[in-house]
Amino acid sequence: MNNSYIRIRHILCLVSMLIGLNTYAQTDSDHSKKFNAAQTPYQFQWDMDVVSDYRSRGLTQTFGMPAVQGGVGLMLPNHFYVGNWNSTVSSGAGYPGALLETDLFGGWAQQLDEYHINTGIYGIIYPGSNVSNYVFSPFKTGMSSGMVHNGAVFFAVQRGPFSVQQNIAFTNFESMLSPTGASTAGSAYTNLTGNFPMSSWTWADGGWSLIAHAGYQYVANYSVASYVDWKLGIEKKFASMWSANLAYTQTNANGNCSAAAISAQPYCVNKYTNSSGIGSGPTMNSGGAALFLTIKVANY
């Protein structure tokens, strides 16, 4: 056994110890997690969801309204994979003119003893969005021109029910700029996850899991937009391809709409936003506490 292999194992052991001290859950809006090294090449996967409130990293993407979602993926030789996922969104969530989110991703999965490793690249675009003549303000998040987008690399390690994942954006984060126009490239999201099957719940006819999550969104060059989110939930998998998930989520994101006129509150959003960033309709704290239900059908 060479020294490099030993060092890798020591690092993975340390990661596993660290995540054992925290609270966990599935990463919202990261759909690479369904791939692993045990899957055979050219295995095709698909899923469709209906959710009462689409929450990504604790923030509503639909102004608290339902969303329809679906994705496909393909396992390739040598543990590589590619995939696509889509969801309806609200233009007021920071995507002027857009009603759709499209995720494109590719990666590589491997297993080293009891550790599952997943790494790759993730891109998000919002077709129909078009930021132009954006109106900057000292108390308002800026945006770069053109279609709203985000590109990131990710690395994840899973052992048993626990996982930790790090995403780092190589573009402006969701096209966001600071109020002074500074780039947010280099923003990062840390996700700690735990999914605990409740095999002892024989009275409930099996298939139940408890889900917990804690995450930290760091926004480069715009500290007021960084925040912590957490989630607790329960999931039921049925004998067929169906499952249901009920979860409660909350953040400490700055989204106090009553103070938005006198202080930076980047997560106070309007229901609608035009290409210049001018909002209309009611407002809400996109990171406010919420209880939401997800119904999923999938072939995996």
N, C-alpha and C positions, 0 to 999 in steps of 0.2 A: 504494500500500500504506500503510494508516494506522498510526499509532504503536502502537495497541492490539494489532494483529495482529503487529507486530514484537516487542513485549514478550512476547506469548504464545509465539512461536517461540523467543525467547531462553530463556525458562523451560523449555520442553520440551527444548531442546538441553542445558541444564544438567542436567536430570533424567537424560537419556540418558547423559551423561558420568559422572554419579555411579553409575548402576547398572552401567556398564561396569567399575567397579572392584571389584565384589562378586560373590558367588556366588548362584545363583538356583534357583527351581523353581515349580511350580504351587502356588497357594494351596489348602491343604486346606479343605474345607467352604466354598468360595466358588464357586458354580456360575454366576455371571454372566459368567465369562470366555469362554464359548462364543458370546457374541453380539458382532456387529460391524456396522459401518455398511454393509458390502457386501451384507448379507443382504436379501432381498426381504420386503415386508410380508406378514404372515400365514404366514410360514414356520414350521412346527411342528417342534419338536425333542424327542427323548426319549432316555433312556439308562437302562441297568440295569447294576449292578455286583455282584460278589461279591468281598469283600476278607477276607484272613486276619486282619486286625487293623485296625479303623477308627481311624485317627490323624487328629486335627484339631489343627493347629498344634503337632504333635509329641506330643500327649497322647492316650493310648488312651481311646476312648469305649466300649469293649466289654470291658474288663478282659482285654485280650490275646486275645479270642476273635473268631471270624469275624462278619461283618455282611453283610446284604443291603440294597442301596440302589437307588434309582431316582428319576428326575425327569422333568419335562416343562417346555417353555418355548415361548413364542410371540413372534415378532417382529411389531411393530406399525408403523403408518405413522410417518414422520418419525423413524425410528431408535429408537423407544421399544420396550421389551420387558417381559414379565412371566414369572415362572416359579415352579416349586415343586420341591423335592427332599426326599427322606425317607431315613432310615437307622435300622436297629435300633441300640439303645444299651444300656448297663448302668446300672441305678439307682445303682450305687456310684460312677459317674463324676461324680456331683454332681447327679443328677436323681432325687430320691426318688420311688419309685413309677412311674417312666417306663421304657418299653421302646422308645420311638420318638422320633426327632428329626424335626421338620417345619420346613423352611426355606421362607419366602415372600419373594420379591424382585421389584423392578422397577427399571428404569434406562433410561439413554439412552446410545447409542454413536455416536461420530462419528469421522471421519478428517480430519486436518489434515496435508496432504502425507504424509510417511512415518510420522506418529505416529497411533496408534489410541488414542482416548480413551473411557473407560467410567466412568460415574458413576451412583449411584443409592442406593437404600435397601434394607436387608437385615434381615429379622426371623426369629428362630428361636424355636419353642415346643416343649415336651416334653409332649405330651398324656398325661394320667394322672398327671403329677407334681403334688404338693400339699404344699407346705412349711407346717407349722403347729407351734406350740409348740416352735420350734427351740431347742436347747440350745446357748447360747454358751459359749465357752471361750477363755482367753488364747492358746492354741496351736492354735486351730481356726478355719477359715474360717466366717464367718457367712453366712446366706442370708435374703433377704426372703421374706415369706409369699406363698402362692398358687402358681400354676403357674410353673415355671421358664421363663424367657424371656430373650431378648436382642434389642435393636434397635440398628442401626448404620447410618451413612452411609459410602459408600466413594467413592474416586476413584482411577482407575488410568490409567497411560500405558504403551503398548507401542511399541517400535521394533525391528523385526527379531525376533531371538530373545529380547530382553531386555524385562522389564517391571518396574514398581514400582507397588505399590498400598498405599493407606493406608485403614484402617477405623477409625472412631471411634464408640464406643458412646454412645448417648444415654439408655440405661437402665442399671440395675445390670448389670455384666458377668456374663452367665449367672446372674442373680439373686444374685451374690456380694456379700457385705458384708465389711468388715474385722472382726476379732475384737471390736472395740469398737462395731460397728454402723454404721460410716461407709459412705456410698454409694461405689460403684465406677463410677458414671456418669462418662464422660470417658475411660475406658480405651481404649487404642488398639493396633492391630496393624499393624506395618510389614512388608511382604512384598516380597522381592527375588527375581526369577524368571528362569531361563534354560532354554530348551528348544532343544536343538541337534540338528537332523536330521543323521544320519550317512550322507549320500548317497554317500560314498566306500566304504562297506561293501558293495560289490557281491558279495563272497563270501558275505554273509549274506542275500542275496536282497532287500535293500532294506527300507524301512519302519521302520528303527531310529532312535531318538533317545536322547540323553543328557539327563538332567534334573538340575538342581541348584537348591538353595533355601537362603536364610537369612531368618529372621524374628525380630522382637522383639515380645513381648507386654508392654505396659506396663499395669499394673493400678493405677488411681487410688486413692489413700489406703491402699494396702496394698503397699508396696514389696517385701516378701518373696515376693509372688505373681508379680512380674514375672520374665520369663525370656527366654532366647534359644533358638531351635530351628534345626536345619539338616537337610537331606535330600539324598541323592544317589541317583539311580535310573537305570534303563534301561527304555525302552518299545519294544514291537514292535507295529506296526499291520499287520494282515493285509489281504488283498485284499477281504475282505467287511467287515462292520460291526464286527468284533471287534478287540480290542486287549488286550495284557497288559503289566503294569508291575510291576517288582520294584524295591523301594526300601529304603534303610537310613536311619533317622532317629534323632536324638538331641537331647536338651535339657539345659540346666543348671537345670531347674526344681527347686525344693525339695520333694522327695518321699521323703526318707530315713525309712522307716517305723520303723527301730530308734531314731530320735531323736524320734519324733512326740510322745512323752509329756512331753518336757522342752523342746522348741523348736517353733517354727511350721514345719510341713511341709505346706503346703496341698495338695500333689499326692500325698500318701500317701493312697490310697483303699482302701475295702473293696469286696468284690464286690457287696454289697448295702447299701442305706441306706434307713432309714424316714423318714417325714415330719418327724420331730423331729431328723434329722441323725445318728441313732445308727446306726453301721455294724455289720455282722455278716459273718461269713465271712472268708476270707483277705484279706491286704492286699498292695498292690504300689505301686511308684513309677510313677504314670501317665505320667511323662515319661522313663522309662528307655529305653535304646537298644533298637531293634527292627528286624528285617528283615520286610517284609510284601509280599504279592502281591495285585495287583488284576486281576481279569478283567472287562472291560467290553464291552458291546454297545450301539451307539448309531447313530442315523441321520444323524450329522453328522461 
